[in-house]
């Protein structure tokens, strides 16, 4: 009897009918766009949680109001990309070229932004709470930080720890 129950349990497990915790069903497997040429593509408003865009060309790409929580953009080119209102919470944007990008009203809470380039980047209303940045980046961003994030009511200057 015990062997039959064990065999039935293993069969159910193999068929994927066993009720696993909710988190497995809540998030689809991440999308991979690594090394992709996605210049000027439109991802606005899309749910792209955990998607991977490492080493991708994302110049002029539109991610406005996209859900990019946990997405990975390591070493990508995002010059003049539109990230207005995007949620990049827990994202990895290390070594990313964000020259001329629009990060206004974006959520970068707990994002990793080490060695990224922010030349001529619009950060008005962006929330950088607990983001990981180089000291030089914080100094550069504080020099142009303005606005309050519409979702969190946090001032950009406060989220960066500007003095």
N, C-alpha and C positions, 0 to 999 in steps of 0.2 A: 504494500500500500504506500509506504513512504517513497519507494523508488518510482512508483507511478506519479505521485504528486511532484516529485523532483523533476521527472521527465516532462510533465506538463508545464511546470514553471519554466524550464529551460526552453521549451518550444515557444511559449508565449514571449519570452525574452528575445528569442531569435527573430520572431515575427514582428517585433516592435510594438506589441500590444500592451506591454507592461506600463502602468502609469508612472512615468518618471516625473521628477519635480517640474514645476511650471516653467522655470527659467529656460529649460531646453526647448519648449514649444514657443515661448515668447519671442525669441530672437532667431531669425533664419540664419543660415550660415553666411559669413561675411562675403561680400563681393570682392573680387580681386581685379584691380585695374593697374597693377604694378607694371612699370615700364611702358605704359600706354601713351599714345599720342591723342590727347583729348582736348586739343586747342579749340576754344570757343564753343564747347559743348554746353548744353543746358541741363543742369541737374537741380534747378530751382524747385524748392518745396518737396523734394524727394526724401524718403526715409533711407538713409545709407549708414545706419549704425554699424560700426565695426568694419566698414569697407576699407580696403587697402589700396592706396594710391601712391605707394612708394616709387620714387624715381620716375614719376609721370610728368608729362608736359601738360600742364593745366592752365597755360596762359590764356587769358580772356574767358575762362570758364565761369559759368554762372552757377553758384551754389547758394543763392539768396534764399533765406528761410528754410534751408535744408536741415534735416536731423542727421548730424554727423558725429553723434556721440561715440567716442571710442575709435573713431576713424584714424587711420595711419597715413600721413602724407610725407614721411621722411624723405629728405633729399629731392623733393619735387620742385618744379618751377611753377609758381602761381602768380606770375607778374600780371597785374591788372585784372586779377580774378575778382569776382563779385561774391563776397561772403556776408553781405549785409543781412543781419538777423539770423545767421546760421548758428546752430548749437554745436559747438566743437568741444563740449565738456569731455574731459578725459582723453582728448585727442593727442596724437603725436605729430607735431609740426616742427620737428627738429631739422635743422639745415635746409629750411624751405626758403626760397626766394619769393617774398611777398611784396616786391617793389611795385608801387602804384596800386596795390590791392585795396578793396573796400571792405574793412572789417567793422564798419559802423553797426552798432547795436548787436554785435556778435557775442556769443557766450564762449569764453575761452577758459572756463573754470577748471582748475586742475590740469590744464593742458601743458604739454612739454613743448617748449618753444626754443630750446637751446640752439644757439648759432644760426638762427633764422635772420633774414634781412627784412627790415621794415622801412626802407627808404620810400618817402612820399606815400606812405600807407595811411589811409583814413581809419582812425581808431575811435572816432567820436562815439561815445556811449558804449564802447566795448567793455565787457566785464572780464578782467584778468584775475579774479580772486583765486589765490593759491596756485596760480600758474607758475611753472618753473622757467625762469628766464635768467640770462647772464646779467651781471651788474651793468655792463655797458648798454645792454638792450633796455633795461629799466630806465636808465638815465635818458636815453634817446626817446623812449616812449613818453616819459613824464614831461618832456619838453613840448609835446604836442597833444597831451591828454586833455580832452574836454568831454562834457556830456555825461548823461546818466542813462544807464541801460533800462530800456522800457519794460523788461521782464523781471529784473531783480531789484530795480531801484537803487543800484549801486553806482556811485560815480566812478568813472574810469580812473581818475587820479587816485581815489581811495583804493580801488582794487589792485593798483600797481604799487601802493605804498609810497606814493610821491610825497615829498616834504614841502 
